[in-house]
Amino acid sequence: MIDFAPDVPRWRQVAEVLRKRIADGTYPPRTRVPSVLALQQEFGIATATGQKVHRALREEGLIYTEPGLGSFVSPTAGQG
């Protein structure tokens, strides 16, 4: 778990952690990112918060979701 800053929404803070992991290669292109349930367990957040994290990263083009399979790092994510 992380120590959340009180003045920044939790979903933004968790999304930033995932952005950094994508950028540094912890989650390489085309690999699965943690599910909403996994985010809940790792960060102690609510389901809706985890869904908002995934939605934000999808809108940024960093991840994509395959129904029934999970969410994955976009092929071009982390390349600059």
Backbone as JSON, one array per atom type, in Angstrom:
{
  "sequence": "MIDFAPDVPRWRQVAEVLRKRIADGTYPPRTRVPSVLALQQEFGIATATGQKVHRALREEGLIYTEPGLGSFVSPTAGQG",
  "N": [[0.84, -1.19, 0.0], [0.3, 2.35, -0.43], [1.17, 5.53, 0.98], [-1.32, 7.71, 0.96], [-1.68, 10.95, -0.38], [-3.48, 13.53, 1.13], [-4.68, 15.58, -0.33], [-5.01, 14.92, -2.98], [-6.95, 13.12, -5.3], [-7.49, 9.65, -4.71], [-7.66, 7.88, -6.89], [-6.2, 9.17, -8.84], [-3.64, 9.1, -7.76], [-3.1, 6.33, -7.64], [-3.29, 5.74, -10.36], [-1.06, 7.17, -11.25], [1.01, 5.68, -10.11], [0.73, 3.33, -11.62], [1.24, 4.37, -14.18], [3.96, 5.04, -13.91], [5.01, 2.48, -13.53], [4.48, 1.37, -16.0], [6.02, 3.05, -17.63], [8.62, 2.53, -16.68], [9.01, -0.06, -17.39], [8.19, -2.12, -15.76], [5.67, -3.11, -16.25], [5.63, -4.29, -19.21], [4.94, -3.53, -22.75], [1.96, -5.01, -24.0], [1.57, -6.73, -21.86], [-0.29, -8.01, -19.09], [-2.03, -5.82, -16.94], [-2.61, -5.06, -13.44], [-5.74, -6.25, -12.28], [-8.94, -4.73, -11.44], [-9.73, -5.81, -9.0], [-7.24, -6.7, -8.03], [-5.98, -4.21, -7.77], [-7.56, -3.15, -5.74], [-6.82, -4.82, -3.63], [-4.03, -4.39, -3.43], [-3.76, -1.6, -3.0], [-5.76, -0.89, -1.24], [-8.2, 0.26, -2.03], [-11.49, 1.28, -3.19], [-13.82, -0.54, -5.3], [-14.99, 1.1, -7.3], [-13.07, 3.1, -7.44], [-10.84, 1.74, -8.43], [-11.89, 1.06, -10.93], [-12.08, 3.58, -12.04], [-9.38, 4.24, -12.25], [-8.54, 2.38, -14.22], [-10.17, 3.24, -16.34], [-9.2, 5.87, -16.77], [-6.54, 5.34, -17.59], [-7.04, 3.89, -19.9], [-8.29, 5.89, -21.46], [-6.12, 7.54, -21.81], [-4.67, 6.04, -23.51], [-2.83, 4.23, -22.6], [-3.43, 1.68, -21.72], [-5.36, -1.17, -22.81], [-8.44, -2.98, -22.98], [-9.39, -6.32, -23.12], [-12.31, -7.93, -23.43], [-13.25, -10.36, -21.09], [-10.66, -11.27, -20.84], [-8.9, -9.41, -19.68], [-7.0, -6.44, -18.79], [-4.46, -4.78, -20.63], [-1.12, -3.57, -21.27], [-0.75, -1.06, -23.64], [0.58, -1.56, -26.97], [2.38, 0.49, -27.74], [2.91, 1.9, -25.47], [4.94, 3.53, -23.02], [7.06, 4.12, -24.65], [8.77, 6.51, -24.88]],
  "CA": [[0.0, 0.0, 0.0], [1.04, 3.61, -0.43], [0.63, 6.59, 1.83], [-2.03, 8.62, 0.08], [-1.7, 12.38, -0.08], [-4.89, 13.86, 1.39], [-5.2, 16.63, -1.21], [-5.07, 14.42, -4.36], [-7.83, 11.96, -5.34], [-6.77, 8.37, -4.68], [-7.57, 7.25, -8.21], [-5.1, 9.82, -9.54], [-2.39, 8.62, -7.19], [-2.9, 4.95, -8.09], [-3.02, 5.82, -11.8], [0.32, 7.62, -11.4], [1.86, 4.52, -9.81], [0.7, 2.43, -12.78], [1.95, 5.06, -15.27], [5.39, 4.88, -13.66], [5.36, 1.08, -13.76], [4.48, 1.18, -17.46], [7.17, 3.78, -18.18], [9.92, 1.93, -16.31], [9.09, -1.42, -17.91], [7.65, -3.12, -14.84], [4.6, -3.68, -17.07], [6.01, -4.04, -20.61], [3.84, -3.56, -23.71], [1.18, -6.22, -24.23], [1.43, -7.57, -20.67], [-1.48, -7.71, -18.3], [-1.92, -4.93, -15.77], [-3.45, -5.57, -12.36], [-7.2, -6.1, -12.39], [-9.54, -3.85, -10.45], [-9.65, -6.52, -7.73], [-5.84, -6.65, -7.59], [-5.73, -2.84, -7.31], [-8.22, -3.03, -4.44], [-6.03, -5.52, -2.63], [-2.72, -3.77, -3.28], [-3.82, -0.21, -2.56], [-6.82, -0.67, -0.27], [-9.15, 1.2, -2.62], [-12.8, 0.75, -3.53], [-14.0, -1.02, -6.67], [-15.21, 2.24, -8.2], [-11.8, 3.8, -7.58], [-10.05, 0.92, -9.36], [-12.48, 1.2, -12.26], [-11.72, 4.91, -12.52], [-7.98, 4.14, -12.64], [-8.5, 1.7, -15.52], [-10.8, 4.11, -17.34], [-8.27, 6.97, -17.06], [-5.4, 4.82, -18.35], [-7.56, 3.57, -21.25], [-8.49, 7.16, -22.16], [-4.79, 8.05, -22.15], [-4.07, 5.15, -24.48], [-1.77, 3.42, -22.0], [-3.88, 0.29, -21.63], [-6.58, -1.55, -23.52], [-9.11, -4.09, -22.31], [-9.96, -7.41, -23.92], [-13.38, -8.51, -22.62], [-13.06, -11.74, -20.68], [-9.24, -11.59, -20.69], [-8.25, -8.47, -18.77], [-6.46, -5.2, -19.34], [-3.09, -4.97, -21.03], [-0.39, -2.37, -21.65], [-0.79, -0.81, -25.09], [1.85, -1.89, -27.63], [3.3, 1.63, -27.86], [3.04, 2.58, -24.17], [6.26, 3.53, -22.43], [8.08, 4.36, -25.67], [9.06, 7.93, -25.02]],
  "C": [[0.88, 1.25, 0.0], [0.4, 4.56, 0.58], [-0.01, 7.61, 0.9], [-1.93, 10.05, 0.56], [-3.16, 12.79, 0.09], [-5.51, 14.83, 0.39], [-5.31, 16.2, -2.68], [-5.98, 13.19, -4.36], [-7.03, 10.65, -5.43], [-6.63, 7.75, -6.06], [-6.42, 7.88, -9.0], [-3.74, 9.31, -9.05], [-2.09, 7.18, -7.63], [-2.59, 4.94, -9.58], [-1.58, 6.24, -12.05], [1.31, 6.49, -11.1], [1.9, 3.59, -11.02], [1.39, 3.07, -13.99], [3.45, 4.87, -15.13], [5.83, 3.45, -13.93], [5.37, 0.76, -15.26], [5.73, 1.83, -18.06], [8.5, 3.11, -17.86], [10.04, 0.47, -16.73], [8.65, -2.5, -16.94], [6.5, -3.85, -15.52], [4.96, -3.37, -18.52], [4.78, -4.06, -21.53], [3.27, -4.97, -23.88], [1.11, -7.17, -23.04], [0.23, -7.11, -19.86], [-1.15, -6.76, -17.16], [-2.83, -5.47, -14.68], [-4.94, -5.27, -12.61], [-7.69, -5.11, -11.34], [-9.46, -4.51, -9.07], [-8.22, -6.49, -7.17], [-5.47, -5.25, -7.1], [-6.36, -2.61, -5.94], [-7.34, -3.65, -3.35], [-4.69, -4.84, -2.38], [-2.79, -2.39, -2.62], [-4.91, 0.08, -1.53], [-7.86, 0.32, -0.74], [-10.48, 0.5, -2.92], [-12.85, 0.3, -4.99], [-14.15, 0.14, -7.65], [-13.93, 3.03, -8.43], [-10.9, 3.05, -8.57], [-10.57, 1.02, -10.78], [-12.11, 2.55, -12.86], [-10.26, 4.94, -12.96], [-7.88, 3.51, -14.02], [-9.06, 2.59, -16.62], [-9.84, 5.24, -17.75], [-7.11, 6.49, -17.92], [-5.82, 4.41, -19.76], [-7.72, 4.85, -22.06], [-7.17, 7.79, -22.58], [-4.09, 7.18, -23.2], [-2.95, 4.28, -23.93], [-2.14, 1.95, -21.87], [-5.09, 0.08, -22.53], [-7.15, -2.76, -22.83], [-9.66, -5.06, -23.33], [-11.04, -8.06, -23.06], [-13.12, -10.0, -22.34], [-11.61, -12.13, -20.46], [-8.52, -10.68, -19.72], [-7.78, -7.22, -19.5], [-4.96, -5.36, -19.53], [-2.45, -3.63, -21.39], [-0.45, -2.24, -23.17], [0.57, -1.09, -25.72], [2.85, -0.75, -27.68], [3.52, 2.36, -26.53], [4.47, 2.47, -23.65], [7.39, 3.79, -23.41], [8.29, 5.85, -25.88], [8.09, 8.72, -24.28]]
}
